[in-house]
């Protein structure tokens, strides 16, 4: 399995277990730099597997959840 795909799976599994996860927390959990995890989150969001959490009360930082 390619490294990028393995990383995507680790990021996806973490967000599945921790809905509303932020990139920094995911990076700590999977042991990768935040910039790498940000790419994973972006790719998974573009692929329709993750969605940004809409929270007008707390607009930043971005948090993610699984899509329905």
N, CA, C and O atoms as CSV, one atom per row, in Angstrom:
chain,resi,resn,atom,element,x,y,z
A,1,UNK,N,N,0.853,-1.187,0.000
A,1,UNK,CA,C,0.000,0.000,0.000
A,1,UNK,C,C,0.892,1.242,0.000
A,1,UNK,O,O,1.899,1.294,0.706
A,2,UNK,N,N,0.520,2.214,-0.779
A,2,UNK,CA,C,1.308,3.433,-0.851
A,2,UNK,C,C,1.224,4.204,0.454
A,2,UNK,O,O,0.211,4.158,1.151
A,3,UNK,N,N,2.302,4.917,0.780
A,3,UNK,CA,C,2.365,5.656,2.038
A,3,UNK,C,C,1.234,6.671,2.157
A,3,UNK,O,O,0.631,6.789,3.224
A,4,UNK,N,N,0.934,7.400,1.096
A,4,UNK,CA,C,-0.130,8.398,1.133
A,4,UNK,C,C,-1.480,7.786,1.453
A,4,UNK,O,O,-2.274,8.359,2.199
A,5,UNK,N,N,-1.733,6.619,0.885
A,5,UNK,CA,C,-3.011,5.952,1.140
A,5,UNK,C,C,-3.086,5.441,2.571
A,5,UNK,O,O,-4.137,5.528,3.207
A,6,UNK,N,N,-1.989,4.913,3.079
A,6,UNK,CA,C,-1.952,4.442,4.466
A,6,UNK,C,C,-2.198,5.615,5.420
A,6,UNK,O,O,-2.938,5.498,6.397
A,7,UNK,N,N,-1.562,6.738,5.112
A,7,UNK,CA,C,-1.735,7.941,5.931
A,7,UNK,C,C,-3.188,8.406,5.869
A,7,UNK,O,O,-3.764,8.772,6.894
A,8,UNK,N,N,-3.785,8.395,4.674
A,8,UNK,CA,C,-5.198,8.768,4.540
A,8,UNK,C,C,-6.080,7.889,5.423
A,8,UNK,O,O,-6.993,8.380,6.087
A,9,UNK,N,N,-5.800,6.593,5.424
A,9,UNK,CA,C,-6.593,5.670,6.242
A,9,UNK,C,C,-6.446,5.951,7.731
A,9,UNK,O,O,-7.421,5.877,8.479
A,10,UNK,N,N,-5.228,6.272,8.162
A,10,UNK,CA,C,-5.010,6.595,9.578
A,10,UNK,C,C,-5.747,7.879,9.957
A,10,UNK,O,O,-6.351,7.961,11.027
A,11,UNK,N,N,-5.694,8.867,9.084
A,11,UNK,CA,C,-6.382,10.138,9.336
A,11,UNK,C,C,-7.891,9.908,9.345
A,11,UNK,O,O,-8.592,10.405,10.227
A,12,UNK,N,N,-8.390,9.160,8.370
A,12,UNK,CA,C,-9.816,8.868,8.288
A,12,UNK,C,C,-10.296,8.121,9.538
A,12,UNK,O,O,-11.355,8.437,10.079
A,13,UNK,N,N,-9.534,7.150,9.987
A,13,UNK,CA,C,-9.904,6.386,11.186
A,13,UNK,C,C,-9.933,7.289,12.412
A,13,UNK,O,O,-10.813,7.150,13.261
A,14,UNK,N,N,-8.989,8.204,12.512
A,14,UNK,CA,C,-8.972,9.100,13.671
A,14,UNK,C,C,-10.177,10.021,13.670
A,14,UNK,O,O,-10.811,10.218,14.706
A,15,UNK,N,N,-10.498,10.585,12.514
A,15,UNK,CA,C,-11.661,11.482,12.443
A,15,UNK,C,C,-12.943,10.693,12.699
A,15,UNK,O,O,-13.872,11.212,13.317
A,16,UNK,N,N,-13.005,9.453,12.233
A,16,UNK,CA,C,-14.193,8.622,12.488
A,16,UNK,C,C,-14.397,8.420,13.989
A,16,UNK,O,O,-15.530,8.412,14.471
A,17,UNK,N,N,-13.312,8.258,14.713
A,17,UNK,CA,C,-13.394,8.028,16.158
A,17,UNK,C,C,-13.522,9.322,16.953
A,17,UNK,O,O,-13.967,9.309,18.100
A,18,UNK,N,N,-13.130,10.441,16.342
A,18,UNK,CA,C,-13.115,11.734,17.043
A,18,UNK,C,C,-13.732,12.807,16.156
A,18,UNK,O,O,-13.029,13.684,15.653
A,19,UNK,N,N,-15.037,12.737,15.966
A,19,UNK,CA,C,-15.728,13.712,15.124
A,19,UNK,C,C,-15.449,15.126,15.634
A,19,UNK,O,O,-15.465,15.377,16.839
A,20,UNK,N,N,-15.198,16.037,14.711
A,20,UNK,CA,C,-14.858,17.398,15.094
A,20,UNK,C,C,-13.372,17.590,15.316
A,20,UNK,O,O,-12.947,18.614,15.851
A,21,UNK,N,N,-12.574,16.601,14.905
A,21,UNK,CA,C,-11.124,16.673,15.085
A,21,UNK,C,C,-10.531,17.791,14.249
A,21,UNK,O,O,-10.992,18.071,13.143
A,22,UNK,N,N,-9.509,18.422,14.790
A,22,UNK,CA,C,-8.770,19.473,14.099
A,22,UNK,C,C,-7.452,18.898,13.594
A,22,UNK,O,O,-6.961,17.898,14.118
A,23,UNK,N,N,-6.888,19.532,12.582
A,23,UNK,CA,C,-5.659,19.029,11.956
A,23,UNK,C,C,-4.545,18.820,12.974
A,23,UNK,O,O,-3.844,17.810,12.917
A,24,UNK,N,N,-4.370,19.745,13.891
A,24,UNK,CA,C,-3.284,19.625,14.880
A,24,UNK,C,C,-3.454,18.370,15.734
A,24,UNK,O,O,-2.491,17.641,15.971
A,25,UNK,N,N,-4.667,18.122,16.189
A,25,UNK,CA,C,-4.924,16.942,17.006
A,25,UNK,C,C,-4.754,15.651,16.228
A,25,UNK,O,O,-4.226,14.669,16.750
A,26,UNK,N,N,-5.198,15.652,14.981
A,26,UNK,CA,C,-5.022,14.463,14.137
A,26,UNK,C,C,-3.535,14.215,13.919
A,26,UNK,O,O,-3.074,13.077,14.000
A,27,UNK,N,N,-2.784,15.277,13.644
A,27,UNK,CA,C,-1.345,15.132,13.418
A,27,UNK,C,C,-0.657,14.517,14.635
A,27,UNK,O,O,0.176,13.623,14.491
A,28,UNK,N,N,-0.998,14.987,15.814
A,28,UNK,CA,C,-0.408,14.418,17.042
A,28,UNK,C,C,-0.780,12.949,17.181
A,28,UNK,O,O,0.058,12.121,17.540
A,29,UNK,N,N,-2.041,12.627,16.895
A,29,UNK,CA,C,-2.523,11.256,17.079
A,29,UNK,C,C,-1.870,10.271,16.116
A,29,UNK,O,O,-1.578,9.135,16.489
A,30,UNK,N,N,-1.642,10.699,14.889
A,30,UNK,CA,C,-1.074,9.777,13.901
A,30,UNK,C,C,0.438,9.907,13.770
A,30,UNK,O,O,1.068,9.128,13.054
A,31,UNK,N,N,1.028,10.888,14.457
A,31,UNK,CA,C,2.481,11.033,14.464
A,31,UNK,C,C,3.064,11.581,13.175
A,31,UNK,O,O,4.152,11.183,12.761
A,32,UNK,N,N,2.344,12.489,12.544
A,32,UNK,CA,C,2.817,13.108,11.303
A,32,UNK,C,C,2.783,14.622,11.435
A,32,UNK,O,O,2.047,15.162,12.260
A,33,UNK,N,N,3.582,15.307,10.618
A,33,UNK,CA,C,3.547,16.767,10.644
A,33,UNK,C,C,2.159,17.301,10.262
A,33,UNK,O,O,1.444,16.699,9.461
A,34,UNK,N,N,1.805,18.424,10.847
A,34,UNK,CA,C,0.488,19.002,10.599
A,34,UNK,C,C,0.277,19.332,9.122
A,34,UNK,O,O,-0.835,19.174,8.620
A,35,UNK,N,N,1.292,19.777,8.427
A,35,UNK,CA,C,1.141,20.126,7.006
A,35,UNK,C,C,0.815,18.884,6.168
A,35,UNK,O,O,0.069,18.978,5.193
A,36,UNK,N,N,1.365,17.725,6.541
A,36,UNK,CA,C,1.067,16.476,5.838
A,36,UNK,C,C,-0.383,16.074,6.101
A,36,UNK,O,O,-1.110,15.698,5.181
A,37,UNK,N,N,-0.790,16.155,7.351
A,37,UNK,CA,C,-2.170,15.805,7.718
A,37,UNK,C,C,-3.155,16.762,7.063
A,37,UNK,O,O,-4.247,16.351,6.673
A,38,UNK,N,N,-2.786,18.026,6.937
A,38,UNK,CA,C,-3.655,18.997,6.266
A,38,UNK,C,C,-3.901,18.569,4.822
A,38,UNK,O,O,-5.013,18.713,4.314
A,39,UNK,N,N,-2.880,18.048,4.163
A,39,UNK,CA,C,-3.056,17.534,2.787
A,39,UNK,C,C,-3.981,16.331,2.777
A,39,UNK,O,O,-4.847,16.217,1.910
A,40,UNK,N,N,-3.798,15.422,3.751
A,40,UNK,CA,C,-4.680,14.255,3.843
A,40,UNK,C,C,-6.123,14.693,4.041
A,40,UNK,O,O,-7.025,14.198,3.366
A,41,UNK,N,N,-6.341,15.620,4.965
A,41,UNK,CA,C,-7.695,16.102,5.248
A,41,UNK,C,C,-8.303,16.764,4.021
A,41,UNK,O,O,-9.484,16.572,3.728
A,42,UNK,N,N,-7.511,17.531,3.313
A,42,UNK,CA,C,-7.992,18.188,2.100
A,42,UNK,C,C,-8.387,17.157,1.048
A,42,UNK,O,O,-9.452,17.263,0.439
A,43,UNK,N,N,-7.532,16.163,0.835
A,43,UNK,CA,C,-7.820,15.113,-0.151
A,43,UNK,C,C,-9.067,14.329,0.229
A,43,UNK,O,O,-9.914,14.058,-0.622
A,44,UNK,N,N,-9.186,13.963,1.501
A,44,UNK,CA,C,-10.351,13.199,1.956
A,44,UNK,C,C,-11.634,14.026,1.867
A,44,UNK,O,O,-12.709,13.481,1.618
A,45,UNK,N,N,-11.525,15.326,2.068
A,45,UNK,CA,C,-12.674,16.217,1.934
A,45,UNK,C,C,-13.076,16.331,0.463
A,45,UNK,O,O,-14.259,16.260,0.129
A,46,UNK,N,N,-12.090,16.507,-0.406
A,46,UNK,CA,C,-12.370,16.588,-1.846
A,46,UNK,C,C,-12.979,15.293,-2.368
A,46,UNK,O,O,-13.809,15.319,-3.277
A,47,UNK,N,N,-12.575,14.166,-1.801
A,47,UNK,CA,C,-13.104,12.862,-2.215
A,47,UNK,C,C,-14.489,12.581,-1.632
A,47,UNK,O,O,-15.105,11.567,-1.957
A,48,UNK,N,N,-14.977,13.473,-0.774
A,48,UNK,CA,C,-16.313,13.321,-0.215
A,48,UNK,C,C,-16.405,12.421,1.005
A,48,UNK,O,O,-17.509,12.081,1.429
A,49,UNK,N,N,-15.275,12.025,1.582
A,49,UNK,CA,C,-15.288,11.154,2.756
A,49,UNK,C,C,-15.378,11.935,4.058
A,49,UNK,O,O,-15.915,11.443,5.051
A,50,UNK,N,N,-14.851,13.156,4.052
A,50,UNK,CA,C,-14.903,14.030,5.221
A,50,UNK,C,C,-15.600,15.327,4.850
A,50,UNK,O,O,-15.677,15.698,3.678
A,51,UNK,N,N,-16.101,16.002,5.859
A,51,UNK,CA,C,-16.715,17.314,5.666
A,51,UNK,C,C,-16.195,18.247,6.751
A,51,UNK,O,O,-15.901,17.832,7.872
A,52,UNK,N,N,-16.091,19.508,6.384
A,52,UNK,CA,C,-15.760,20.523,7.391
A,52,UNK,C,C,-16.963,20.701,8.300
A,52,UNK,O,O,-18.105,20.699,7.841
A,53,UNK,N,N,-16.702,20.853,9.586
A,53,UNK,CA,C,-17.771,21.091,10.545
A,53,UNK,C,C,-18.154,22.563,10.459
A,53,UNK,O,O,-17.305,23.441,10.611
A,54,UNK,N,N,-19.430,22.827,10.216
A,54,UNK,CA,C,-19.928,24.208,10.191
A,54,UNK,C,C,-20.268,24.620,11.606
A,54,UNK,O,O,-21.210,24.105,12.209
A,55,UNK,N,N,-19.497,25.551,12.126
A,55,UNK,CA,C,-19.726,26.046,13.481
A,55,UNK,C,C,-19.533,27.553,13.470
A,55,UNK,O,O,-18.421,28.051,13.644
A,56,UNK,N,N,-20.630,28.273,13.262
A,56,UNK,CA,C,-20.546,29.728,13.184
A,56,UNK,C,C,-20.059,30.351,14.489
A,56,UNK,O,O,-19.461,31.427,14.473
A,57,UNK,N,N,-20.305,29.693,15.606
A,57,UNK,CA,C,-19.877,30.229,16.897
A,57,UNK,C,C,-18.353,30.169,17.042
A,57,UNK,O,O,-17.752,31.020,17.699
A,58,UNK,N,N,-17.737,29.160,16.426
A,58,UNK,CA,C,-16.282,28.975,16.515
A,58,UNK,C,C,-15.738,28.703,15.116
A,58,UNK,O,O,-15.451,27.552,14.787
A,59,UNK,N,N,-15.591,29.728,14.290
A,59,UNK,CA,C,-15.213,29.525,12.894
A,59,UNK,C,C,-13.793,28.990,12.662
A,59,UNK,O,O,-13.532,28.398,11.615
A,60,UNK,N,N,-12.886,29.181,13.599
A,60,UNK,CA,C,-11.527,28.684,13.407
A,60,UNK,C,C,-11.081,28.006,14.681
A,60,UNK,O,O,-11.532,28.427,15.746
A,61,UNK,N,N,-10.266,27.032,14.667
A,61,UNK,CA,C,-9.701,26.366,13.509
A,61,UNK,C,C,-10.690,25.402,12.862
A,61,UNK,O,O,-11.746,25.105,13.421
A,62,UNK,N,N,-10.334,24.927,11.692
A,62,UNK,CA,C,-11.193,24.000,10.967
A,62,UNK,C,C,-11.253,22.667,11.694
A,62,UNK,O,O,-10.254,22.196,12.238
A,63,UNK,N,N,-12.423,22.072,11.698
A,63,UNK,CA,C,-12.566,20.732,12.250
A,63,UNK,C,C,-13.329,19.879,11.236
A,63,UNK,O,O,-14.041,20.397,10.376
A,64,UNK,N,N,-13.165,18.582,11.357
A,64,UNK,CA,C,-13.667,17.649,10.354
A,64,UNK,C,C,-14.510,16.551,10.976
A,64,UNK,O,O,-14.347,16.205,12.147
A,65,UNK,N,N,-15.416,16.008,10.171
A,65,UNK,CA,C,-16.241,14.872,10.557
A,65,UNK,C,C,-16.439,14.004,9.326
A,65,UNK,O,O,-16.189,14.438,8.202
A,66,UNK,N,N,-16.892,12.764,9.549
A,66,UNK,CA,C,-17.234,11.902,8.425
A,66,UNK,C,C,-18.475,12.463,7.745
A,66,UNK,O,O,-19.319,13.081,8.395
A,67,UNK,N,N,-18.586,12.251,6.458
A,67,UNK,CA,C,-19.798,12.652,5.750
A,67,UNK,C,C,-20.899,11.642,6.069
A,67,UNK,O,O,-20.631,10.517,6.490
A,68,UNK,N,N,-22.118,12.063,5.861
A,68,UNK,CA,C,-23.264,11.183,6.141
A,68,UNK,C,C,-23.541,10.254,4.992
A,68,UNK,O,O,-24.469,9.448,5.060
